[in-house]
Structures are given as C-alpha cells and as structure tokens.
Amino acid sequence: MTASSRPAHPRERRTAGDRRAQLVQIGLELLPTTPVQELTIDEVARRAGISRSLLFHYFANKREYYTAVTRAAADLLWEHLLPAPGTPPEEQVTGMLDRYVGWVETFRESHLAFVRGAAGGDPWVSEVYADTRRRLVEVALAALELPDDALRRQLVLAWFAFTEDLVGQWVHEPTTTRPELLDLLRDVLRGLVGDRPALLRAGR
C-alpha cells in the first residue's frame, strides 16, 4: 500500500474497556433529553461510529447497556450531591438539597424515569436505585450528626421519597421560589428526625 492509498483517517483502535466507557458516555450525553429506557441503540452506535452488532460485542444486550448507563448516571448524581471536603456541617444539608434541585432541573425526564422504573419493580433499575439511596442516606445521617440506626434510616428514606416527588413537580410547575422550596424540605426533614437547629435552619 502506498502512502497515497492509505485511509486519510484510520479507524482509532480502542481497548474493550475504552469502547465500553465511550458507549456509556454517549448514553450519558443523551440523558438530558432521553430517559435511559428510550435510548436508541442505533443512535448510540451511530454516534460511536460503529455498527449496532459491534455494540453488542461490548454489551450482551440492551438491558446490560441500559444498566451500565443508569449506574454511571447514579454515580454522577452521588458525586454531584456529596459535600465538598471541609464544608461546615451547617451548610451540608442546604447545599445537597440545592444541588439536587439543579440536577432534576437538568435531567428531569431521565430522573423521573429512573425513579418510576425503580418504583415499577424493574430489577435492573431497582438495584441501582436502592444502592444510590443507601449511600445518600449515609451522607445525610452523617451531615445531620444522627445515629445510623434502622429507625432513622427509614425516616430519611421516607424524606427522600417526599423530596423526589415534590422537586419533580416543582421543576415542572414552580409554585414557590427556590429558597422557599429548600426551606420546606428542611422543615419536613426536621419534623421527621428531630430538631437539629444549627444544621437544619442553616441558610434561613
């Protein structure tokens, strides 16, 4: 083969891990407008510059691909909500709530599909959802300086369910200001777990 006959843009060689990561990243880029269950495999493959059949060389089936994208999105949510190192305890709850509202504003349809898929009993969504909830409960209990026991875990989980539902509705139809929404969510949490004045009245 002469120099002039070589392809102008030879296909980039990727390891299997790199290719899987690329395909998951494409799924994440589509999530702001497309719930994970509605991702089109053909579109993902097209954006990656590969055939549909080659995508299934890296993922056994659509469910495995959707699970990988869902878990990656859940990890991003987790990292997004975590307080930065050194954040004073009294600012952690308000900061986490504010970042969560922003997340739902950006990924509303995808996040609602994630929550509803878990509620509907879809096993691959439920597993990721339960793990995400567990980690967030641990962070919330630590931020509130509360004992990590079964009762308080149940109460914080119930508060998360309330928060998900209210924020999802608020993003669709804001009936209060953002600060008022955050105040309401803190009030409900305080009512459930007991008054921690310095931590839950921060930002008022």
N, C-alpha and C positions, 0 to 999 in steps of 0.2 A: 504493500500500500504506500503510495507516495504521499508527501506532505499535503498536497492539494486535494487528495481524495479522502483524507481523514475527516470525520464529522467535525463541524465547527464547534459544537457544544457537546462533548462526550457526556454520556449519562453519568451522573455522580454515583459513586459506589458508596453504599451505606451498610453498616452492620445491621443485623436484625434488631438489636436494641435501639439503634438510632432511628430506624424506619418506624418502629412501633411508637417511639416518642414523637416523631413527626406527625404520624396519623392522629395520635391523641391530641396534639397541639392544634391540628386543623379542626378537630371536633370542638375544642375549647373556644376557638376563634368564631365558630358558628353559633355558640350557645346564646349570645345576647339576643339573637332573633329567632332561634330554633331550639325547642326543647329536645333533649337528647334522644327521646324515643322517636322523634321525627327527622333525625339526621338521615340524609340520603347517602347511602354507601357509594353510589355512582359519583355524587358530587365530591365526597371526600377523596375518592380515588383520583378524580379529575384534577383536583387541586394539588394532589401529591405527585401528579404526573405518572401514575401507574395504572394498571388495569384493575378492574373490580376483582378478578380472580387472584391477582397478586396480593391484594389487601387481605384476602382470606388465607394467604400463606402466613401472615403475621398474627391474625386473629382467627380462631376456629370458626366463628360465626358472628352474626350481628350482635347477639346478646353479649358475647365476650368483649366486643369492641365498645358497645354502649356502656358496659360495666367499667371498662378502663377509663373512658371519658368521664363518667359520673364520679368515680373515685378521685380522679385528678381534679375535677371541679370542687369536690368536697374538701380536698386538701388545700386548695387555694382559698376557699372560704375560711377554713380553720386558721390558716396563716394570716389572712386579712383581719380576722377578728381578734387575734392574740394581742394583748397589750405589749407595747414596746418595752424592752428591758429598762427598768428604772422608773416606770410610770408609777406615780404615787397611788396607793390603794384607793383613795377617794376619787380618782379620775378614771379608774379602770372600767367600772360599770357603764358610766355615761359614754366613754369612748367606744366600748364594744357595741353598745346599742346604736350609736350614731353611724358606725361603720357598717353595721348590719342593715340599717335602713338604706344606706347608699348602695350596698350590694344588691338588695332587692330592687331598687330603682333601676339598676343596670341590667340585671338578669331576671326580671320579674317573671316572664313566662317560663323560662327554664327552671327557676327556683320553685315556682308553683307546681310544675310538672314533677319535680323531684319530691316535693312534699306529698303531693297527691299519689304519686306512684308508690311511695312507702306506705301511705295510708291504705291504698288499694291492695296491699299484700303482695306486690311484685317482689319475689325473693331477692333478685339482684339489686334492686333499689333499696329494699328494706335493710339489707345487711350494711350497705354503705351509710344509709341514713342513721341507723342505730349507733354505728361506730362514731359518726360525726357528733351526734347528740351526746354520747357518753363523754367525749373529750371536751365538749363545750360546757357540760355540767361541771366537770372537774375544774375548769378555769373559773367559772362563775363562783363556785364554792370557795375557791382559794381567794378570789378578789374580794368576796364578802367576809372573808375570815370566819367561815362557818365550818362546823364539823362535817366530815364527809360520811354521813350515815344514810341508811335506807330512806328514812322519812324525808330528809332534806333533799335527797336526790329526786324523790317523787315530786316534791313541791316545785323544784326548779325545772324539772321536765314539764310539769303542767304549765309553768310560766312560759317556757319556750314555745309550747303549742299555742298559747294565747298570743304571744308576741308574733309568731309566724302568721297567724290568721289576721291579726289586726294590721300589721305592717303591709301584708299583701293587699288588703282592702284599701289602706290609706294611700299606697302608691298609685292605685287605680283611681281613687277618688279622695283626695285630701280634704278632710273635714275639719282639721285643726292645723295649726302651724307645726313645723317640725319640732321646735322646743317643747310645745305642749304635748306632742306625741311622746317624746322622750320622758317628760315628767310623768305622764300617765303610766307608762311602762314601769318606771321606777316605783311609783306608788303601789302598783299591783304586786310587784316583787316584794316590797317591804311588808305588805299585808300578808303575804304568804309565808315568808321566812322569819318575820320578826323585825323590829325596828333596829337598823344599824345606822344611826343618824349620820355619822361622819362619812359613810360610804354611799348611802343611797340618796342623801339630799345634796350631794355634790353637784355643782353646776346650776343650782337654782338662783 
